[in-house]
Amino acid sequence: MNSQQRKFLIDKITAKVKVKIDELSSQKRETPSLSSFMMHLILSDKFDIKSNEELKKCLRDKAIKGLSSARLDNFLGDDSSWSQNTKNKVTFKLEDFFILPADYQKALDDSKAINKDIEEQIYQLNIQAESLETRIMLASDKTLQKMINEVDDMGDISLLQTKIKLLQ
């Protein structure tokens, strides 16, 4: 098998892997929007604010952190806007002031778990594809010819990898 045929085989495998990765990527869940959850709670008057002590601690921590990076007299900004992330201003997150809803945390944990599983599958596919490409480049002509003659479905990387292992 010449180098052009090997390249063709690798290109076909790479294309099949890309299709599978795209399919898996489309199954990922979007991370839930804390802003949307909080907006719903605020509009329905069902939100909870952290205790006064927790808010004071948060502000104190931000001030201490700000001492090292911003001028003290401009800690909160000239226009008293806390939400802009510009130089000499402090940014506060929703979780700094509000008690996060349990259903948001559950949705976040669920999406992270599902996405982590999908990322692992994509990682394994990439490793299998790289391994297969290396084996194709290093395998003898006879081994590759046997594999091509025996394998009908070039889309199943696991099947291809198993065939190469058996033939070597």
Phi and psi in degrees as a GROMACS rama.xvg file:
@    title "Ramachandran Plot"
@    xaxis  label "Phi"
@    yaxis  label "Psi"
@TYPE xy
-82.2271  172.871  ASN-2
-64.7897  -30.9618  SER-3
-66.7972  -40.6845  GLN-4
-67.4091  -39.5357  GLN-5
-63.3887  -42.884  ARG-6
-62.2585  -41.9755  LYS-7
-59.3988  -45.6039  PHE-8
-62.4434  -44.414  LEU-9
-64.1993  -41.1631  ILE-10
-61.9457  -40.4946  ASP-11
-63.6248  -44.0073  LYS-12
-64.3106  -44.3657  ILE-13
-60.4899  -41.2927  THR-14
-63.7723  -43.4508  ALA-15
-64.3125  -39.8955  LYS-16
-64.3236  -42.3586  VAL-17
-61.0123  -42.2449  LYS-18
-60.9674  -45.0743  VAL-19
-65.1858  -41.4839  LYS-20
-64.8515  -42.0937  ILE-21
-61.7913  -39.8543  ASP-22
-62.9961  -45.8579  GLU-23
-64.9967  -42.6283  LEU-24
-61.2625  -34.822  SER-25
-69.9114  -15.4896  SER-26
-88.6433  -5.11621  GLN-27
-65.4419  147.786  LYS-28
-93.2444  142.379  ARG-29
-70.8566  143.767  GLU-30
-67.6965  132.014  THR-31
-63.0545  148.748  PRO-32
-89.4367  113.844  SER-33
-62.3239  -37.7836  LEU-34
-58.677  -43.8598  SER-35
-65.7409  -43.2515  SER-36
-59.1417  -47.1759  PHE-37
-67.8332  -37.7781  MET-38
-60.5636  -43.8529  MET-39
-60.9757  -45.205  HIS-40
-65.9513  -40.8132  LEU-41
-64.9537  -45.1433  ILE-42
-67.2552  -29.1089  LEU-43
-93.8968  5.19786  SER-44
57.3264  41.1553  ASP-45
-119.746  19.4746  LYS-46
-90.842  158.154  PHE-47
-124.746  136.451  ASP-48
-99.9412  146.504  ILE-49
-63.5738  163.003  LYS-50
-65.8688  160.78  SER-51
-58.3743  -39.6224  ASN-52
-64.6693  -42.4656  GLU-53
-64.4725  -39.6423  GLU-54
-66.1273  -41.837  LEU-55
-62.4919  -42.5261  LYS-56
-62.1816  -43.2433  LYS-57
-60.4844  -47.6102  CYS-58
-63.79  -40.3187  LEU-59
-63.6445  -44.4226  ARG-60
-62.0221  -42.0279  ASP-61
-64.6783  -38.9981  LYS-62
-65.6338  -43.7191  ALA-63
-62.7715  -43.2335  ILE-64
-64.7958  -36.0047  LYS-65
-69.702  -25.75  GLY-66
-59.6063  -34.5247  LEU-67
-84.2131  -17.606  SER-68
-122.329  -11.8551  SER-69
-139.195  162.262  ALA-70
-70.1074  137.22  ARG-71
-61.8259  -38.6792  LEU-72
-71.3762  -10.7758  ASP-73
-118.482  27.425  ASN-74
-56.3574  -44.9926  PHE-75
-99.1095  1.82871  LEU-76
90.8929  156.097  GLY-77
-68.3028  -31.6454  ASP-78
-99.2778  14.4092  ASP-79
56.1739  26.1482  SER-80
-91.8153  119.24  SER-81
-93.7813  -9.47796  TRP-82
-93.1474  -11.8419  SER-83
-85.7173  135.403  GLN-84
-99.3035  70.0993  ASN-85
-118.561  172.24  THR-86
-59.2618  139.734  LYS-87
67.9481  23.02  ASN-88
-129.67  157.813  LYS-89
-110.628  136.501  VAL-90
-103.823  132.567  THR-91
-113.014  140.333  PHE-92
-95.2669  157.961  LYS-93
-55.9902  -39.3776  LEU-94
-70.1362  -11.6162  GLU-95
-70.9705  -30.0849  ASP-96
-112.75  -30.1312  PHE-97
-107.375  149.554  PHE-98
-80.7359  121.678  ILE-99
-69.727  139.022  LEU-100
-69.1358  143.647  PRO-101
-63.1539  -36.4362  ALA-102
-68.0191  -28.9155  ASP-103
-66.4936  -46.6737  TYR-104
-61.6909  -39.3689  GLN-105
-64.5827  -45.5386  LYS-106
-62.6058  -39.1806  ALA-107
-65.452  -46.8249  LEU-108
-61.8764  -41.9196  ASP-109
-62.0832  -46.0569  ASP-110
-66.345  -37.7285  SER-111
-65.0233  -40.8859  LYS-112
-64.9587  -45.7243  ALA-113
-64.0172  -45.9332  ILE-114
-66.6629  -34.1582  ASN-115
-64.7407  -42.1512  LYS-116
-63.5297  -43.0261  ASP-117
-65.1851  -42.416  ILE-118
-61.4845  -37.8355  GLU-119
-64.9094  -41.7535  GLU-120
-63.0645  -42.062  GLN-121
-64.2531  -42.0407  ILE-122
-60.432  -45.6098  TYR-123
-63.7503  -40.5547  GLN-124
-60.0543  -44.5405  LEU-125
-62.7628  -41.257  ASN-126
-64.108  -44.5643  ILE-127
-61.8021  -42.5276  GLN-128
-64.1324  -44.264  ALA-129
-62.8822  -42.1092  GLU-130
-62.7295  -43.5858  SER-131
-64.6811  -42.2911  LEU-132
-61.4487  -42.7747  GLU-133
-62.19  -44.1496  THR-134
-64.8004  -37.8708  ARG-135
-64.1764  -41.6038  ILE-136
-68.0933  -30.3963  MET-137
-98.9872  -16.7339  LEU-138
-70.1252  155.861  ALA-139
-74.1688  160.996  SER-140
-60.0326  -40.8213  ASP-141
-62.8542  -43.6724  LYS-142
-62.4953  -45.7518  THR-143
-65.6891  -39.5746  LEU-144
-63.6524  -41.9267  GLN-145
-60.548  -43.6247  LYS-146
-62.0413  -45.6827  MET-147
-64.2919  -39.4863  ILE-148
-67.1951  -32.7505  ASN-149
-90.8749  -26.4432  GLU-150
-95.7451  120.214  VAL-151
-91.0642  -41.2774  ASP-152
-99.2048  101.808  ASP-153
-76.7594  -4.51965  MET-154
-80.8889  -19.1799  GLY-155
-94.6367  99.7584  ASP-156
-63.7098  -38.3217  ILE-157
-61.0055  -40.1514  SER-158
-65.1652  -44.2387  LEU-159
-61.5557  -45.6407  LEU-160
-63.9022  -39.7179  GLN-161
-63.9501  -43.0225  THR-162
-60.7753  -43.7455  LYS-163
-63.7719  -41.3469  ILE-164
-62.4611  -40.9521  LYS-165
-67.4051  -34.9923  LEU-166
-81.2829  -16.922  LEU-167
